[in-house]
Amino acid sequence: MKYKKLKIALCLSMVGLGTLDASASRLFPYKNNAPISPARFGLQDTLQTDTTALIQVAFRKVKKQNLMGEVQAVNLAQLMEKNYTTYSLENLDALVSGYNGNIWGSSGYLLLVDGFPRDAENVMPTEIDQISVLKDANAIALYGSRAAKGVIYMTTKRGKAGNQKINIRTNAGINTPISYPKYLGSAEYMTLYNEARRNDGLPNLYTQENIYKHSTGENPYRYPNVDYYSSDYIKKSYNRYDATAEVSGGNERTQYYTNFGFWSAGSLLNFGEAVDNNSSNRFNMRGNIDVKLNKVISLNVDATASFYTSKGVNADYWAAAATGRPHRFSPLVPISMIEDSDENSLIFVNNSNFLVDNKYLLGGSQLDQTNAFANIYAGGSNRHLNRQFQFNTGLNFNLNDVLEGLTFNTAMAIDYQNQYNQSYNNNYAVYQANWNNYNGTDLISSLTKYGDDRISGVQNIGGSLYRQTLGFTAQLNYARTFNEQHHVSAIVLANAFQIGQSEAYHKQSNANLGLQLGYHFENKYYVDFSAALPHSAKLPEAKRKALSPTLSMAWRISEEEFMKNSVFNNLKIKASAGIVNTDLDIQDYYLYQGYYTFNNAAWYSWRDGQLVHTFDRFRGENMDMRYPQRREVTFGLEAGLYNNLVTFNASYFYNQMHGMLVQPNTLYPMYFMSYWPTYSDMPFVNFNIDERQGVDFGLNINKTFNNSFLSLGVTGLYYDTKAVKRDELYENSYQNRTNRPLDAIWGLQNLGFYQDQADVDQSPVSSFGEVKPGDIKYKDQNGDGIIDTRDEVYLGKAGWAGAPFSLGFNITAKWKNLTLFAVATARYGAHELKNSSYFWMKGEDKYSIIARDRWTEENKETATYPRLTTGNSDNNFRSSDFWMYKTNRFDLSKVQISYDFPTSILGKGIVKELGIYTNGFNLMTLSKEKETMQLNVGGTPRTRFFNFGVKALF
C-alpha cells in the first residue's frame, strides 16, 4: 500500500503537462508525508507541481505553495525535453488556463523578459527557464499602469554551481503548405467575366474562339493560363534548420551561462532571384554571470545580442497571386518563336540585360509594365536587417546584519534595436508579343517594348527604425518566519521603464511606486495586499498619480484537522479584489488639452477673393481627466485528490474597465460642435465602461505503471464581454452598442437573393445602388421601406481577443526511454466574415472557384453566391450575415516522439545524455469551415512543419 502511494506521489511531481497553474496541484509538506523529489525518478516537473519550486511573480520568486493571486507557471526548460518548439509562447494556451493568445479576454498584456519589457520573438525557447502568466489584479498590481491587462514574465536560464555542462541541440525540418487559394483558369474566368458583363447589360468582351484557345494550352505564350501556385513557380516545401549550444557551470561564488543559437529558413518561391535570395536567418548570443562579492553584496550582469537578416526579392508575389488574372500576359516571351525576319525584335533580344536562361524575354503588357514575375527575375533584391542588443545588471544586498530577513535589490536595463532595408532596385523592360499564325504555327511577328533595362548598382537604404528601452527597479524586501508559523513579507519598490522609438514624438513611459504586504499562518491562512502608485504623462498634472490597491486572501482547507483523512491532499479557496489605474487605453498624449490647429482647407475672402486660412478648434479642455480603471473581483479553487493523482484549479473573474475616454456627443449641447465650419469644443471625458467575466479551469491526471507514465491535461476558458456604458444615440434601440459584446459584428440580415425583377420591385429600396435579380436581399429592420445602415443589427461575436470558449489538451505517454507528447486546442463561439478578395469578387477582380456557385437564372434555387458583376456591387459586398461563418475548430497542434538513449549504452564517455526526436506541427484541423480558415489570401501560405532533432549533454 505504501508502495502504491509512493508511485502516485511520484507521478504528480513530474511533468504532467496539464493546466496546472502556479497556485494549484501541490504536494504539501505534511508532517507524515514529505514531498518526493521528481529528480529521484528521472522525471520532470514542467508545470511546477513541486511545492518547493520557486515561481516568478511580481518582483520576487516565491514557493509554489505560498503563491497568491491567479498565477500559473510553466517550466519551459524541462518542457523542451519532450516538446521542441520554435516560438517562445507556442502552445501556451494548452498549458495555461485563462490564456488564449490574450489573458482573460483582454488584449495588450505586458511581456517582460527578466523584469523588463521586451519582445517574445527575440527570445528563443532554448534560452527560457520559466514562463509565468499573471492574470488577476492582485498579481499584476506592482507593475503599475502598463500591466493592467495581464503580464507574461519570461525568466531566462542562469548558471548553477557545479561541473560545467554543455548542451547541444540541432534540428532540421521542412515546411509544407497546408493549402493554397483556388482560382479559375483563363478560359473559365473569361467565360464568367463575359457573364458578368451581360448581367450589367454589356456585350461580351471575349470571343468563344479566344476562350477555347486559352483552354487548350497548345501555346501558353500566346494564350496564357497562368497558375501562380503551380510547380513552375512554387516548391513543394522549404527547409528550416537550427542549432543551439549552451554552456553553464560555476561554483558557490560565481555561476555563468551562455547560449549561442542560429536558425535559417528558406522560401517557397522557386524561380528567378528568389531561388538564391529568398531566405531568413538569425544568430543570437545570450550570456549572464552571477557573482557573490562578499557576504553582503552580490551582482549579476546579463547581455544579449541578436542579428536577424531576411533576404528577398522586390516583389510581393503572394499579393500578386491573389490579384493577377490568369489570361492577362505570359510571364515569359520565348525567343525561339520570333520570326527570323523580325529584325527589330531580335535587336531587343540582343540588347536586353535580362534574358531568362538565354531563352526568354520578360513578358508584360501595356497594363502590366511591372509585374511580380518580372520583378523576381530582374527587379533586384533587398535585405532586411534587424539588430537587437540588450543589457541588464543588478546589485543585491543582504541586510541580515541590520535586520533579519531584510534585503535590497536594484536592477537596470538598456536595450537598443535598429532595423533597416538594403535594396538594389533595377529597371527593366517587358515585352508584349504580336502574333501571327503561318500554316498552323504561331510565330511572333513583332514585339512592343515597355520600359527600359537599367542596372544602377546603387544600394538604397530605407525603412530605418530605431528603438531604445531604459528600465530601472529598486526594491527593499523583508521576509521572515516567526515561530515556524507566522510568515511575513513586505516589499517597497520604485519601478520605471521608458521606450523611445523613431517617428514617435513622445516616449512611452511607465513609472510607479509599489507596496506589497503579505502574511500567512502555518500554510493555512493567507492574506496579501499589493498596491501601486503610478505616474502618467498622458493625464493632467493634478491627475497623474492614483493609488491602485488590491487584496487577496486564501484558506487551505485541507490543512484543517477535519480534512486530514479526506481524499483531498490539497484543497484551497481564495478570493481577491482590486483596482488598477491604467493609461493603456489613452491613445495619445495631451488629450486633456483643448487646441486650435492651422487649417489647410482655406476659405475665399469676401473682399478680394484671396484664400484665407483659418485656425480651427478641434477639442475642448478637461483638466479633470483621470485614469481608466480595471476594477475586479476573482474567486479561485485549487484541489489535489488521492495524493495528487488528480489535480484541479478553477477561477471566476469579473472586471470592468471603468472610465474609458470618449468625446461624447450625448453629454453636451449640439452647439459644442459643427461640421462646417469645422469646430468642436467637445473634451475627452471618462465615460465608457467595458465588462469582462468568465471562468478558467485546469484538470490534470497523472499515473505511473511500472516503467510507464501517463499524463492527461485539460485547460479551459470561457468568457463574456459587454459594453456596459456607451456614448451613443441611435434612432432604433436595436442598434445600441450598450449591453452588446465588445467584439460585436454588426451588419445586415439577408433574406436570400432577389429572384426576379418583380421581387426587386416589391422589396424595400436599397440605398446601396441599383440591385438586380441575383443580388442579396436584406431585411428592413425599421420598416421605413429603405435598406440602409439603419437596418444593421448585432450578428455575433468576432472573438477579437480570442474565441469565447477555448480548450487545450495535452498528453504525455512514457514507456521506458520512449516518450509520446501531443497538444491539441479547440475554439468555439466566434464568427468571422468572408470579406477578402477571394470571396468579394467584383469589377476587374480575379475569380476564385467560389464564383462557380454564382446565381444565374438556371440555378437560382441552388445558388450560394450572388450574381457576377463588373461593377462595385456595394449592395452585395458589405457586412451581413450572408458572409458570416462560425470559426469553431479543433486543431491537433503538435505530436512529438522522443527517445533518450540509456546510460548503459553511452557508457562513461564525454556524452552524458543523448536523445533524438521527431515531431509535426499544425497536423490536423477539424472544422466545418476548415478550408476557409486555412486560407491565407494575399500572404504566405500556412504550413505544416515536420522536424527531426538531436540533443546531447556533455
N, C-alpha and C positions, 0 to 999 in steps of 0.2 A: 504493500500500500504506500509506503514511504517512497518507494522507487517510482511509482506512477506519479505521485505528486512532484517529485523531482523533475521528471520529464516535462510535465505541464509547465512548471515554473521556467524551465529552460527555454521552451519554445516561445514563451511570452517575452523573454528577454532579448530575443533575436529580431531579425529584420522584420518580419511580419508585415510587410508592406501595407497597410491599410490606411485608413484615415485616422490614425492616432494623433490627436492634437497634443500640443505641449502640455496640456493640463489634464490629459486623460491617460488611461491604460497604464497605471503604475504598478510596480512591485514595491510594496511598502516594507519598511524595516520593522516587521513585527518582532515582538520580544521572543517569540518561539519559532520564527520562520524568517531568517535573514534572506535577503535577495541573493540570487545566484548569478554570478557573472557570466554573460554570454560568451566572453572570450574563452572561458574554460572549455567550451564545447566547439570552438571554432565557428561560432555563429555570429551574426551581425545584428546591430541594433539601429537600423536606418531611420526609424521613426522615434527614436529616443524614448523607448519604453522603460529603460533603466531609470529608476528614481534618482540615482546619484549622478546621472548625466547632466551636464551644465547646458542650459538653454539660453541663447542670447535674447534678451528683451531690451527695453529702452535703457541704454546707458549702463547696463550691467548684465552679468550672467548669473542665473540662479539655478538651483537644483530643480529638476522637473517636479518633484513633489511639492515644492514651495511656490509654484507659479500662480500668479493671479491674473485675472482678465482672460480674454479669449486669445490665446496664443497657441500656435502649432509650429512644430519644427521638424525638419527632415534632415537626416544626416546624409548629405549628398555624396560625401567621400566614400562612405560604405555602400550606398545605393549604387554607385557606379560600378561596383564589383559584379553586379548582376544586371545592370541597366545602363549600358553605354548610351550616352546622349550627346547631341551636338549643340544643344542650346541650354543655357543655364536654367530656364524656367519650364523646360519641356515636361509635359505630363504632370505638372504640379497639381492640376485640378483633379487628378485621380489619386492623389496622395493627401491632399489637404482639403478638408471640408470648408465651405464658405468662399473658396476661391474658384472662379470660373473664367479667368483672364482678368477679372477685377475682383474686388473684395466686397462681399455683401451687396453687389449691385451698384457700387459707386465707382465710376471710372476716374482715374487720376491718382492712384496710390503713389506714395513716396518710396522710391527704391534706394536703399542705402547699401553701400559696399564698405565694410569695415568702418561704419559710422558716418560716412559722407555720401552725398548724392552723386551717383554715377550711373552709367548705362549697363543694363543687363547684357547687352550684346558685346560689351567689351570685357566680359569676364567669362572665360572658358569653364565648362563644368569641371574639368580636371583641377582647376585652381580653387574650387569651393569646398569648404569643410561642412558648413551647415547653412540652411535657409530657414529663417523664422518668418512666419506670417503673423503680424499683429493686427487684430481685427477690431476690437471694441475701443471705445473712447478711453477707458482706463489704461489700456495697453499702449496707446499712442500719444497720450496727453503730453508727455515730457518733450516730445519733438516739436510741439508748437503748431503754428498755423498751417504749415505746408503738409502736415501729416494727417489732416482731418479726414481723408478718405482711405486710411489704412496705410500700413507700412510693410514692405518686404525687405528684410535685412539679410544680406549675404555676408557670411563670415568666411574669409579665405583661410587657407591652410597655413599652419605655422609649424616650426620645428619643435621637436621634443628631445629631451635628454636621452641619450642612448647612442648605440652604434650608428654610424652613417648608413642611410638607406637610399637606394637608387631605384626608382620605379620607372619603368619604360612601358609605354603603350603605343601601339601603332594600328591604324585602321585603313582599310581600302574598301570602297563601296561604289555602287552605281546608282544613279537616279534615273528612273524610267517614268515617262509621262503617264499620268492616270487617264487623261482624256484630252481630246482636242475639240474645239468648236467644229461643227459640221456645217459647211456652206455648200450652196448649189454650184454645180459646174456651169460652164459658159452657156451651153445650149439650154439648159433648164432655166437659168437666170434670164436669158434673153427672151425666152418664151413667156415667162411670168412678168417680165418688165413690159412686154407688149400688152399683156392682160391688164396691168396696172394703168397703162395709158388709155386703153379702151374704157376702163372704169371711170376715167377722168374725162371721157369724151374726146380723146385724142387718137390720131391714127397710129398704127404700128410703126415702130422705129426699125425693127429688124425683119428682113425677109426670111421666108422659110428655107430658101436655099442657103442663105448665110448661116442660119441656125444649124442646118444639117451639117455643113462643112465644119463648124466648130465641134460638132458631136462626134465626128468620125475619128479625129485625132491623126489623120493622114499627114497633115502639115501643121504641127503645133506652132510654127513660127509665123505663119500667115493667119491661122485661125486658132489663136491661143486658148488654152483651157488651163489656167494657172491654178494649181493647188498649193497654197502656201505651206501646207502641212505634209507635203509628200516627202519621200525619202531623197528627192533631188536636193532638198534644202535642209532637212531636219534629220538628225541622227536618232537612233532608237533609244540612246541613253548617253549619259555623260558621267565621268568619274569624279569621285571625291576621295582625297587622301588626307590623313593627318597623322602626326606623331607628337608625342609628349615625353619629356624627360623630367623627373622630379628628383631632387637631391635634398635630403634633410638629415638633421642629426644635431649633436651638441652635447653639452654637459650641464651640470646643475647651474653653472654660472651663465653660459651662453648657449643659445639654440638658434639654428638657422634653417631656412627653407628657400629653395629656388625652384622655379618652374620655367622650362623652355618649351614652347609649342609652335607647331606650324601646321597649317592646313591649306589645301589647294583644291579648287573645284573648276570643272570645265563648263562647257556650254552645249546646248542642243544644236546650234547653227553649224552648218556643215558645208559652207561654200565661201568663196572669196576670202577677204581679210579675216572673216570670223573664224576660219579654221585655226589660225595661229594666234589671233589677237582677241579672243573672247575667253577670258578666264579670270579667276579671282584667287588671291592668296592672302594669308595673314600670318605674320610672325609675332609672337608675343614672348615677353620675359617678365617674370614676377619674382621678387625676392624680398625676404624680410629677415630681420635679426632681432632677437630679444636678449638683452644683456642686464644682468644684475650687477650694478656698480658697487653697491655695498648693501648692508642690511636695511638701509632706508630707501635708497633710490634705485630704480630700475628704468630702463628705457627700451623703446622699440623704434626701429626705422624700417619703413616699407617703401618699395619703389616698384613701379610697373611701367612698361613701355609696350606699345603695340603698333604694328606697321601693317596697314591694310592697303592692298593695291588691287584695283579692278581694271583689267584691260578690256576694251570693247571697240566696237565699230561705230561710225557716225550715222547710226540709223536705229529707229525704233521698229524693229522688224515685227514684233508681235502686235503693235498698233496697226501697222500696215496690213497684217494678216487679217485683221478684223474689219478692214475698210476697203482694201483693194479688190475691185471686181475682177473676176477671172478672165474676162474677154478683152480687157482694155488694151493690153500690149503684151508682147513676148519679152521676157527679161533679157534674152539674147537674140542677136541677129546673126545668122550663120554666113560667114564669108564665102563658103563654098557654093552658096545659092545665088551669088551675084553674077549677073550676065557678064561674059567676057568683054563685051563691047561697052559696058558701063564704066568708062574711064573715070568719071567724076567720083563714083562710089569707091573705086579702087584707090583713088587719091586719099579719100577719107581713111581707108584701111591703112595705107602706108604712113599716114601722119598721126594716127591715133596713139596716144600714150597708154591706152587701157584696153589692149586686146586680151580677151579671156582665153587662155590656153592656146593663143595664136590661131583661134578658130572663130571667135565671135566678137562682134561689136556689142556695146551696151544698148539694150532696147529701151524704147520710150515712145512718147507721142507728144503732140502739141500740148495736151493737158497733163502729161506726166513727164515733164522735162527733168524732174528729180524724182527718184523713187527708191524704195528700200533696197531693191536688188542692186541698182547701180551704186547706191551709197556703200553697200557692203563690199562690192567689187572694187570701187575706185574712190569712194568719198573720203578716205583717210581713216585715221584711228584716233582713239583717245585713251587716256588713263585717268582713273580717279584715285587719288591718294588721300588716305586718312591716317593721321598720326596722333596718338594719344600718349601723354606722359603724366603719370600720377605719382605723387609723393606724399606720404604722411608719416608723422612721427609723434611719439608720445612720451611723457615722463610720468612715472608713478612713484608716489611717496608713501611708504609705510610709516604711519604716525602712531604706532602702538606705544611708543615710549611717552608720547604725550597723553594719549587716551586709548585704551584697549579697544580695538575694532575700528579705529579711525584711519582712513586713507585719503589721499588726494591724487587726482589724475588730471592730466592735461593732454590734449591731442590737437594737432594742427595738420591741415592738408592743403596742398597746392596742386591743382590739376590743369593741364593745358591740352587742348585739342585743336588741330587745324586740318582742314581738308581743302582740296582744290582739284581742278581738272587740267590736264595737259592734253592738247589735241593738235593733230596735223589735219588741216581741212583742205581737201583738194576740190577743184572744179573739174567737171567732166562734161563731155558731150554725150547725148543719147541720140539714137537714130531710129527713124520710123521708115520702114521699108514700103516701097511701092511695088506691087507685084503684077506680074503677067503670067499667063499660062500658055505654054507652047506645046501643042500636041500632048496635052495631059500632064505636062511637067510644070510646076511652079518655079519661077525664077524672079529674082529681084531686079527690076529694070532701073530703079533709081533709089537713092536714099535722101531723106530730108533730115538735116542735122539741126539739133537744138543745143545751144551752149557750146563751150569750148573747153578743151583739156588744159588745165593749168595745175602744176605741182609746185607750190610755193616753197616748200621745205621749211617754212616758218613754224615754230612751235608756239601755240597760243595757250595762254594761261587764263583761266576763268573759274567762276563758281567758287571763289575763295570764301571760306567761312572760318570763323575763329571763336573759340570758347575758352573761358578761364573760370575755374571754380576755386574759391577760397573757403576754408572751413576752420572753425576753432571751437573747442569744447574745454571747459574747466569744471570739475566737479569734486565736491567734498563728500565722502561716503562714510557711513557708520553702520556697522553690522556686528551684533553681539548677541550671545545667548546667555541667559541668566538661569542658573539652577537647572540647566538642561531642559527647561520647559518654556521659558519666555524668550522668544526670538524677536529682536527689534532691529529694524533697518531704517536708514534715512539717507537721502541724497539732496544736496543743494547744488544746483548747477547753473551755468551760463552756456548757451549753445547758439552758434550763429554760422550761417554759410551765405555766400554770395556768388551768383553766377552771372558773368558778363559775357555777351556774345555779340558778334558783328551784326550790324543792321538793327540793333536794339538800343534805343536811346537810354533806357533806364535798366539798371541791373536788377536781376531777380534776387530778392533778399529774404532771408528768414533769420529772425533773432528772437530769442526768448530766454527768460529765466525759468527754472523748474524746481519743483519741490516734490519729494517722494517720502512718505512716512508709512512704514509697514510694521505689522505685529502679527505673530501667530503663536498659539499656545499648544504645545505638545503635538504639532502637526494635525491639529484638530479644528481649531477656530482661527480664522484668518480675517484680517482687515487691511486694506491698502488705500491710502489717499495719495493721488498723484495730481499735480496741478502745474500749469504753465502760465506765464505772463508774457504773451507775445507782443512784438512790436512790428507795425507795418506802415511803410511809407505811402501805401495806397489810400490811407484814410486821413481825415483832417487831423491836425496836430493834437487836438484835445481828445481825440478818439483812437489814438494809435496804440494804446495799451488796454488790455482787458484780461481779466482773470478767467482761466479755463480750469475749473475744478472737477475732479472725478473721484468716485468712491467705489470700491469693490469689496465684497465680503463673501466668505465661503465657510462651509461647515462640512467636514469629512465625517459623515455619519458612521462609516464603517469602523471608526476608532472608538465608538461608544461601546460600553460594556454589553448593552442589549443586542449588539450586532456581531459579537465576537464569534459566534458559532453559526452564522448565516452563510449562504452561498457567496456573499459579496466579500471579496478581499479588499475591495475599494468601492466606496460609494460617496460621492461628493456633490453637493449642490452649491451653487454660487449665484450671486446677483451683483450687478454693477449699474451705476448711473453716472452721467456726467454731461458737461457742456464743454465743447471745444470751439473756440473762436478761430475763424479761418478767413483768409483773403484769397483762397484758391479760385473762387468764383467771381472775384472782382477782376474784370477783364483788362483793365488798364489803370494807369496812374492818373491822378488829378481829376477823377470823375466827380469829386465833391465840389469842384470849382466850376462856376459858370464862365463862359468865354465867348468872345467875339472872334470872327475869323474873316480874313480877306476873301472876297467872293470873286472868282474869275468870270463868273457869268455876269455880264455887265448890262446896264440899262442905258437907254437913249435919253439924252437931256432934252427938256422942252426948249431950252434957249437956243442951242446951236447944233443940236443933233449929234454931238460928240458922245462917245462911250463914257459912261461914268461908273466906276467900280464902287462896290459897297462893302461895308463891314457888317456882317450878319451875326446875330446872336443864335447860338445853337444849343445852349444848355443853361439851365438855372443852377443856382448855388445851393448846396446843402451841407452846412458845417456840422450837422448832427448825424451824418452818415456814420454807421458803426459796422462792426464785423458781422457778417452772416455767421450763424452758429449751428453746429451739429449738436442737437440735443438728443440724448439716447438713454434707453434702459435696456438691459440684457439680463437673461436668466440662463443658467447653464447646468448641465448634469454630466457627470462622468462616472463610469462604473467599470469594475472588473469582477467577473464571476468565475467561480471554480478555479481559483488561483490563477486568474488571468487567461484561462482558456478562451474566454470571450471578453472582449473589451468594447466599450461603447462610450461615445460622447455626443452630446447634442446641445444646441444653444438656440435660444429665441432672441431676436433683436428687433427693436423698434427705435427708429431715429427719424428726426426731422432736420432738414436743412432750413433753418428759420431765418427770415430776413434777407432773402436773396434780392439783389439790386435790380431795379427796373425803372424806366422813365414812364410813369403811369399816365395813361390817358383818362382814367376814370376818377382820379382824385382831385384834379384841378379843372377849373373852368376852361372851356374851349378856347377862350381868347388868349390863353397862355401860349398858343402856338398858331402858326398859319403855314400853309404850303406855298402860297405866293402872295406877297414876297416871302422868302424863306425866313422863318423866325420861330424860335422855341425858347420858352422860359421854364420848360419842364426840367426839374432836377432829377437826379438819380436818388431813389429812396429805397430803404429796406422794406420790402413788401411781400414778395412771393415766398411760398413755403412748399418744399418738396418732402414727401414722406416715403420711407422705405421700411418694410418689415418682412420678416421671414424666419425660416428655421434652417439650420445646417446640422448635419449629423455625420457620424462616422462609426462604422462597425468593423471589428477585426476578429477573426477566428484563427487560432494557431494550434497546430497539433503535430506531435512527433510520433513516428512509428519506427522504432529501432534505428536503422540507418537512414530514415527518410524524414522529411519535414514538409508540411503543407500549411500555407497561409493564404487566407482569403480576406481581402479588404474591400469595403464599400464606402464611398463618400457620397454625400448628397447636399444639395442646396435648393431650397425653394424660397423665392422672394417675390414680393409685390411692391409696386411703386404707385404713387398717386400725387397728382398736383393738388395739394390741399387748398392753396390760395393763389389766385392769378389776377393780374390786372387785365381785365377783358370786358368787352361789351359787344356781344353778338346779338343779332336780331332774333335768332332762334336758339333756344336753350340747348338743343341737341348738339350745337357746335361749341359749347363751353368746354374749355380745357380743364376747368376745375373738376376734381374728383375722377379724372381720367389718368391712365398711366403716363409716366413721364416719357416713355418711348412710344407713345401712341402713333399709329399710322392713320392719317386722315385722307379720305377720298370719297369718290362717288360709288354708289351701289349700282351694279349693272343689271339689266333685265334681258340680257342676251343681245341678239342682233336685230336691227331693222330688217324685216323680211321682204318688204316691197315698198313701193312709193306710197301706197295707201297707209301703210304703217308709219311712215315718216310724217305724212300729212296729219295723221290723227294724234301724234305724240307731241309732248311739250317741245317747244322750240329750243334748239341748242344754241347757246351763246358762244360756242367754240368753233364756229364756222359751219359751212354747209355740210349737211350729212346726207348720205345716200343709203340705199339698201346694202346691207353687209357691214355697216358701221355699228359701233357699240351703242346701245340704247341705255339710258340711265334713269334712275328713279327720281321723280320730282318730289323731294322731301317736304318742301313747304307749300306745295300746291299752287305756286304762282304761275304755272304754265311755261316756265323758263328753266332750262338746265344751266346752272352756273355754279360758282364756287360756294354759294349759299346752300347748295344741296350736298356738300361734303359732310360726311359723318365719320364717327370713330369706326375703324375697321379691325384693329387688332394690335397686339404688341409687336414691336420690332426687335426687341432683345438687343438694343444698342449696347447695354452693359452686360451682355450675356443672356442666355436663354433663361426664362423664369424658373424652369426646373431642370437641374443638371445632376447627373450621376457619374461617378467614377468607379471603376472596378480594377483591382489588381490581384494577381495571383502569383504565388511562388510555390513551386514544387521542386523539392530537392531529394535526390537519391544518391547517396554516397557523394561522389565528386561531380555529379551532373546536376545542373540547375536549369529549370524552366521558369521564365518570368514573362508575364503578359500584362498589358494595360489596355483598358477599353473605356470609352466615355459615351454618355448618352445625353442628349439635349432635347427638351420638349417645351412647347408653348409659345414659340416666337414665330414671326412671319417676315417675309420679305416680298419685294415687288420685282417682277421680271421686267426691268426697265432699261436694260442695256441695249446697245445697238443690235445684239443678237436677237432680241425679241421685238424691239420697236423699229421696224423696217419701213422707211418712208423715203420720199424723194429719190436721190441717186444712191441710196444705201446699198450695201451688199446684202444679199438674201441668204439667210440660214435655212436649214431644212424645215424650220417651223413654218415657212411660207407654204409648204405643201398642204397644210391643213387650213388654208385660207377659205374664206366664204366665197362661193360662186352660186349662181342660180341653180346649178346642177346638184350641189351638195349642201344646200342651205340648211338642211335638217341635221347634218352631222358635223358641220364646220366648227372648228375650235379657235380660229384666228380670223380677225377682221379682213375685209376686202383689201386688196393691194391698191396702193395709190402712189402717184409720183408727187403728190403734194405733201404738206407738213402733217396733215391729219391731227390737228390739235384736239379734235374730239376723241379720237381713239387712244392716243398716246399721252395719257395723264393718269395721275394716281387714282386707282379704283380697285375694287375687289376682283375685277376681271383678271388683273395681273398678279394678284396676291397668292402666295402659296405658303404652306407650313414648312418650317425648317426642321421639323423633328428628324432626328437621325441617331444612329448607333454606329460608333466607329471602333474598330479594332485598331488601336493606335500603334501597338508595338508587340512583337514577340521576340524573345531572345533565349537562346540555348547556350549555356556556358559549361565548360569542362575545366576543372582545375586538376592538374597532374599531381598524383600523390607524391609526398615527400620521399617515399621509398624508391620511386623512380628517379627523382632528381639527385638523390644521394647527398653528399656533403660538398658539392661544388659551389661555385660562386653564385649560381642561380638558386635562390631560396624558395621562390614561388614562381609557378608558370601556369598560365591559363590561356585558353582560346575560347572564342565565342563567335556566334553568327546571329544576326538579327535582321528584322524587317520593320520598316516604319510605314504608317498610313496604309495598312494592308487591306482593309475592307471597310466599306460603308454600306449600311442598310438604311434605306430611306425611300419613300415614295418619290421624292424629288432628287434622287441621287444624281442623275445626270446634270440637272441644273446647278446643284451646289458644288459639283466637282469642276465645273467650267471656270475658266479664268479668261474672260473675253478681253482682248487687248493687252494681255500681260503674259509673262512667262507661265507656261502650263504647270499645274500642280503635279508633284511627282511622288512616286514611291521610292524608298531608299532601302537597298539591300547591302549589308555590310559584313565584313569579316575582320576580326581583330585579334590581336595577341597582346598579352600583358605579362610583365615579368618583374620580379623583385630581386635585386642584387644586394 
